[in-house]
């Protein structure tokens, strides 16, 4: 998936999003429902954007 929203998402740990790899994961529906709620609450364009935002926030801790 191509994903470009904000500069902060385009660079993680010195790697640019152009160096991206496709990743497929399975997760419980309840978690996806929470991700979808987060997406809507934060005005993110896609589920992928929400997942990347949550990962980035988790990694910054």
PyMOL commands that place a pseudoatom at each C-alpha (Angstrom):
pseudoatom trace, name=CA, resn=UNK, resi=1, chain=A, elem=C, hetatm=0, pos=[0.000, 0.000, 0.000]
pseudoatom trace, name=CA, resn=UNK, resi=2, chain=A, elem=C, hetatm=0, pos=[1.244, 3.456, -0.772]
pseudoatom trace, name=CA, resn=UNK, resi=3, chain=A, elem=C, hetatm=0, pos=[0.993, 5.622, 2.281]
pseudoatom trace, name=CA, resn=UNK, resi=4, chain=A, elem=C, hetatm=0, pos=[1.934, 9.263, 2.597]
pseudoatom trace, name=CA, resn=UNK, resi=5, chain=A, elem=C, hetatm=0, pos=[0.189, 11.566, 5.030]
pseudoatom trace, name=CA, resn=UNK, resi=6, chain=A, elem=C, hetatm=0, pos=[2.705, 13.477, 7.125]
pseudoatom trace, name=CA, resn=UNK, resi=7, chain=A, elem=C, hetatm=0, pos=[6.478, 13.807, 7.158]
pseudoatom trace, name=CA, resn=UNK, resi=8, chain=A, elem=C, hetatm=0, pos=[6.734, 12.020, 10.508]
pseudoatom trace, name=CA, resn=UNK, resi=9, chain=A, elem=C, hetatm=0, pos=[5.280, 8.869, 8.926]
pseudoatom trace, name=CA, resn=UNK, resi=10, chain=A, elem=C, hetatm=0, pos=[7.570, 9.009, 5.930]
pseudoatom trace, name=CA, resn=UNK, resi=11, chain=A, elem=C, hetatm=0, pos=[10.671, 8.430, 7.988]
pseudoatom trace, name=CA, resn=UNK, resi=12, chain=A, elem=C, hetatm=0, pos=[10.938, 5.917, 10.824]
pseudoatom trace, name=CA, resn=UNK, resi=13, chain=A, elem=C, hetatm=0, pos=[14.317, 5.085, 12.316]
pseudoatom trace, name=CA, resn=UNK, resi=14, chain=A, elem=C, hetatm=0, pos=[16.182, 6.655, 9.400]
pseudoatom trace, name=CA, resn=UNK, resi=15, chain=A, elem=C, hetatm=0, pos=[14.417, 4.512, 6.795]
pseudoatom trace, name=CA, resn=UNK, resi=16, chain=A, elem=C, hetatm=0, pos=[12.220, 6.169, 4.196]
pseudoatom trace, name=CA, resn=UNK, resi=17, chain=A, elem=C, hetatm=0, pos=[8.797, 4.819, 3.265]
pseudoatom trace, name=CA, resn=UNK, resi=18, chain=A, elem=C, hetatm=0, pos=[10.134, 4.218, -0.256]
pseudoatom trace, name=CA, resn=UNK, resi=19, chain=A, elem=C, hetatm=0, pos=[12.129, 1.382, 1.354]
pseudoatom trace, name=CA, resn=UNK, resi=20, chain=A, elem=C, hetatm=0, pos=[8.904, -0.279, 2.494]
pseudoatom trace, name=CA, resn=UNK, resi=21, chain=A, elem=C, hetatm=0, pos=[8.001, -3.949, 2.575]
pseudoatom trace, name=CA, resn=UNK, resi=22, chain=A, elem=C, hetatm=0, pos=[4.557, -5.508, 2.473]
pseudoatom trace, name=CA, resn=UNK, resi=23, chain=A, elem=C, hetatm=0, pos=[3.492, -7.069, 5.781]
pseudoatom trace, name=CA, resn=UNK, resi=24, chain=A, elem=C, hetatm=0, pos=[0.414, -9.179, 6.358]
pseudoatom trace, name=CA, resn=UNK, resi=25, chain=A, elem=C, hetatm=0, pos=[-0.892, -9.717, 9.886]
pseudoatom trace, name=CA, resn=UNK, resi=26, chain=A, elem=C, hetatm=0, pos=[-3.958, -11.242, 11.476]
pseudoatom trace, name=CA, resn=UNK, resi=27, chain=A, elem=C, hetatm=0, pos=[-5.474, -9.828, 14.634]
pseudoatom trace, name=CA, resn=UNK, resi=28, chain=A, elem=C, hetatm=0, pos=[-8.630, -10.204, 16.689]
pseudoatom trace, name=CA, resn=UNK, resi=29, chain=A, elem=C, hetatm=0, pos=[-11.685, -8.297, 15.447]
pseudoatom trace, name=CA, resn=UNK, resi=30, chain=A, elem=C, hetatm=0, pos=[-11.929, -6.396, 18.737]
pseudoatom trace, name=CA, resn=UNK, resi=31, chain=A, elem=C, hetatm=0, pos=[-8.486, -4.874, 18.112]
pseudoatom trace, name=CA, resn=UNK, resi=32, chain=A, elem=C, hetatm=0, pos=[-9.424, -3.929, 14.543]
pseudoatom trace, name=CA, resn=UNK, resi=33, chain=A, elem=C, hetatm=0, pos=[-12.587, -2.286, 15.865]
pseudoatom trace, name=CA, resn=UNK, resi=34, chain=A, elem=C, hetatm=0, pos=[-10.431, -0.214, 18.221]
pseudoatom trace, name=CA, resn=UNK, resi=35, chain=A, elem=C, hetatm=0, pos=[-8.038, 0.675, 15.386]
pseudoatom trace, name=CA, resn=UNK, resi=36, chain=A, elem=C, hetatm=0, pos=[-10.996, 1.736, 13.228]
pseudoatom trace, name=CA, resn=UNK, resi=37, chain=A, elem=C, hetatm=0, pos=[-12.349, 3.877, 16.084]
pseudoatom trace, name=CA, resn=UNK, resi=38, chain=A, elem=C, hetatm=0, pos=[-8.900, 5.465, 16.508]
pseudoatom trace, name=CA, resn=UNK, resi=39, chain=A, elem=C, hetatm=0, pos=[-8.805, 6.162, 12.770]
pseudoatom trace, name=CA, resn=UNK, resi=40, chain=A, elem=C, hetatm=0, pos=[-12.139, 7.970, 12.828]
pseudoatom trace, name=CA, resn=UNK, resi=41, chain=A, elem=C, hetatm=0, pos=[-11.422, 9.874, 16.061]
pseudoatom trace, name=CA, resn=UNK, resi=42, chain=A, elem=C, hetatm=0, pos=[-8.133, 11.153, 14.666]
pseudoatom trace, name=CA, resn=UNK, resi=43, chain=A, elem=C, hetatm=0, pos=[-9.249, 11.860, 11.102]
pseudoatom trace, name=CA, resn=UNK, resi=44, chain=A, elem=C, hetatm=0, pos=[-6.797, 9.428, 9.537]
pseudoatom trace, name=CA, resn=UNK, resi=45, chain=A, elem=C, hetatm=0, pos=[-7.520, 8.505, 5.916]
pseudoatom trace, name=CA, resn=UNK, resi=46, chain=A, elem=C, hetatm=0, pos=[-7.033, 4.729, 6.135]
pseudoatom trace, name=CA, resn=UNK, resi=47, chain=A, elem=C, hetatm=0, pos=[-6.760, 1.824, 8.541]
pseudoatom trace, name=CA, resn=UNK, resi=48, chain=A, elem=C, hetatm=0, pos=[-3.133, 1.495, 7.461]
pseudoatom trace, name=CA, resn=UNK, resi=49, chain=A, elem=C, hetatm=0, pos=[-2.514, 5.105, 8.490]
pseudoatom trace, name=CA, resn=UNK, resi=50, chain=A, elem=C, hetatm=0, pos=[-4.050, 4.397, 11.892]
pseudoatom trace, name=CA, resn=UNK, resi=51, chain=A, elem=C, hetatm=0, pos=[-1.944, 1.269, 12.402]
pseudoatom trace, name=CA, resn=UNK, resi=52, chain=A, elem=C, hetatm=0, pos=[1.256, 3.091, 11.405]
pseudoatom trace, name=CA, resn=UNK, resi=53, chain=A, elem=C, hetatm=0, pos=[0.397, 5.999, 13.733]
pseudoatom trace, name=CA, resn=UNK, resi=54, chain=A, elem=C, hetatm=0, pos=[-0.190, 3.631, 16.649]
pseudoatom trace, name=CA, resn=UNK, resi=55, chain=A, elem=C, hetatm=0, pos=[3.041, 1.743, 15.951]
pseudoatom trace, name=CA, resn=UNK, resi=56, chain=A, elem=C, hetatm=0, pos=[4.999, 5.001, 15.701]
pseudoatom trace, name=CA, resn=UNK, resi=57, chain=A, elem=C, hetatm=0, pos=[3.543, 6.210, 19.016]
pseudoatom trace, name=CA, resn=UNK, resi=58, chain=A, elem=C, hetatm=0, pos=[4.390, 2.912, 20.664]
pseudoatom trace, name=CA, resn=UNK, resi=59, chain=A, elem=C, hetatm=0, pos=[7.960, 3.007, 19.389]
pseudoatom trace, name=CA, resn=UNK, resi=60, chain=A, elem=C, hetatm=0, pos=[8.469, 6.570, 20.648]
pseudoatom trace, name=CA, resn=UNK, resi=61, chain=A, elem=C, hetatm=0, pos=[7.877, 5.488, 24.265]
for i in range(1, 61): cmd.bond("trace and resi %d" % i, "trace and resi %d" % (i + 1))
show_as sticks, trace
zoom trace
